[in-house]
Amino acid sequence: MAFSTIEYQKTVYSFLKRAFFLFGILSLGLLPSLSAQILEPAKWSIEIQPKKAVKGDTLLLIATTTIDPDWYVYGANFGDEVGPTVTSIELTEDATGISLLGDLQSDEAKEKYEEVWDGEVTYFKMSGRFEQKVLVTSDDYLLDGLVVYQVCSDVSGQCINGEAEFRFTGGNSGSTGKTTTTDSEIDPLLADYQEENSNQGLWAFMILAFLSGLVALLTPCVFPMIPMTVTFFTNSGSEEARKAGKKNALIFGLSIIAIYTVVGTAVAAINGPEFANFLSTHWAPNLFFFAIFFIFALSFMGMFEITLPYKLVNKVNQEANKGGLYGVFFMAFTLVVVSFSCTGPIVGSILVESAGGAILKPIIGMFAFSMAFAIPFTLFAIFPQWLSGLPKSGGWLNTVKVVLGFLELALGLKFLSIADQTYHWGILDREIYLALWIAIFTVMGIYLLGKLRLPHDSETNQVGVPRTLFAIVTFSFVVYLIPGMFGAPLKSLAGYLPPMATHDFALVDIMRSNQSSAAINNSSSSSSDDSDIFRNAKYADFLHLPHGIQGFFDYEEAMAYAKRVNKPLFVDFTGHGCVNCREMEARVWSEPEVLNRIKNDFVVVALYIDDKTTLPESDWFTSSYDGKVKKSIGKQNADFQISRFKNNAQPYYILLDNDGKLLVKPRAYDLSVNGFVDFLDAATAEFEKR
């Protein structure tokens, strides 16, 4: 039965109402993740097999973990010397009648190379399984202990060192413990603070997808269709017909959004935990994605056209000619299909970037892309007089397409680089990668200046101002890349380039190593007495701060010194195995405007939450948070962070006055140098005001 116009409108209205209701529910569901400070991205279940055992039997302790999306747990099959916390089993003093046999095993873990640690690590995403053999040496045994682990996120930049308890007695399973946050007085600034870093990646991706949709409008397959399509909706004589045309144009735009969003939903449904692991670690999908980018680049540059089968195009076009609301939808579908040769590479790039087991990312990516793609068609149909302001189609459209081809060619190298680093092929070291980028963007600059013609380019006798400006930007980027060939870190591109360890000749590192001692001595503003204080501070014989910063590793000692010199206290919750802590130190702290402020305006205390050093019994205390005795430096620092600041992730930066009160809201992983400078300056100003 065919829908009448009124029935169709009611259906559309009902759908939109349900969609907004669902969006509201999802938004409310996201609120806890925004405001919660005590994160638990890895949930553990621990059991033994068999359930009952007697003296001489061997038990198998099985620990399984379910991991939140965008997080991963380090495995147990790599050396402690690499850096991150290796998942391990620690028995308590109460454990009796048992003996561990061999090491904890995690044979199904994935492997990857981590640049910061300059070594291979193993890890699990979405789920993990660990096994430990245990020998029963007494019928009355007590298997009591902890699974110690580290869970990190490449999206939010946070790392958490956690423990999962287990207790099994006499072969009968006990229970795994879990603690909850206790209510305590909290600083007003902390009450208002929300961790926004975990959502920045999603927002940035959404903005990128929206901009990609705008770029897609400027391709030869799409731009000429704007006036043609809009004319269809506005080419009516009567006022009533024009109103109907505007309504149909709105439905046309919504149909485009719906079509692309369905594609994103399909990608989200196909992706799963195992698929995510496969994509992120195996050479095959990375080489496949590299090939996709390479083929799309050649297509954009005019070597060939990527088109759908003509029978499919004709079939969709026939449905569009039937008219009515049904026809309007298929008109939108026709636009999507016909423009595939130009939008396909862009859409494919978005889906490749969003692939990896995420649920919302591909849906939001396609929604944002289609929004930018559909809005102009709808607006021009509602305001047809705007059409006169559109530039005429011409050779500039093909120029946009070719430039996109150069960008696809450069960005596709990232996937080849991942496979190369993971499997140590040595075919795309840092200097080779940079040489390719320099060559690609140099040729792109020459093309923009009109000195190079590719297929489908029209002949031109002059270069316009926009192309000249884009050429200047391109050549400036090439100039920025050139020092990287000699070892310059190129911090703004750290996420795209291979690690410095693959660079054969890093001249900058050689020069810095020869000058580092003198630079540290010249930058120190402390007196000789203060130097002695720092040198003799607690744990200073085995704990260190980066970049020659002098400070402390015990909170009470640091606060006492801060009061004496009347300076605010910079509390750095960090960890030996925190990769993003090292990245913050290398890319943010190292900047002169940040480093000078940290050294001169603050007293710094680094509190390592994963340090295993056991303290004298006189320094032990029972936590008010979970009721456990804290015996090591790391456990005491972690308890201090959780109980005092309601946070358990690193890196985490707190700026306090001499009464231990917050000066500004805390700061987590964020590579914005200017943002960190503002963070420090705001605290200094507030300290002086108080």
Buried (B, 14 or more C-beta within 10 A) or exposed (E): EEBEEEEBBEEBEEEEEEEEEEEEEEEEEBEEBEEBBBBEBBEBEBBBEEEEBEEEBEBEBBBBBBBBBBBBBBBBBBEEEBBBBBBBBEBBEEBBBBEBEEEBBBEEBBBBBBBBBEBBBBBBBBBBBBBBBBBBEEEEBBBBBBBBBBBBBBBBBBBBBBBBBBBBBBBEBBEBEEBEBEEEEBBEEBEEBBBEBBBBBBEEBBEBBBEBBBBBBBBBBBBBBBBEBBBBBBEBEEEEEBEBBBBBBBBBBBBBBBBBBEBBBBBBEEBEBEBBBBBBBBBEBBBBBBEBBBBBBBBBBBEEEBBEEEEEBEEBBEBBEEEEBBBBBBBBBBBBBBBBBBBBBBBBBBBBBBBBBBEBBBBBBBBBBBBBBBBBBBBBBBEBEEBEEEEEEEEBBBBBBBBBBBBBBBBBBBBBBBBBBBBEEEEBBBBBBBBBBBEBBBBBBBBBBBEEEBEBBEEBEEEEEEBEEBBEEBBEBBEBBEBBBBBBBBBEBBEBBBBBEBBEEBEBBEEEEEEEEEEBEEBBEBEEEBEEBBEEBBBBEEBEBBBBBBBBBBBEBBBEBBBEEEBBBBBBBBBBBBBBBBBBBBBBBBBEEBBBBBBEBBBBBBBBBBBBEEBEEEEBEEBEBBEBEBBBBBBBBBBBBBBBBBBBBBBBBBBBBBEBEBBBBBBBBBBEBEEBBEBBBBBBEBBEEE
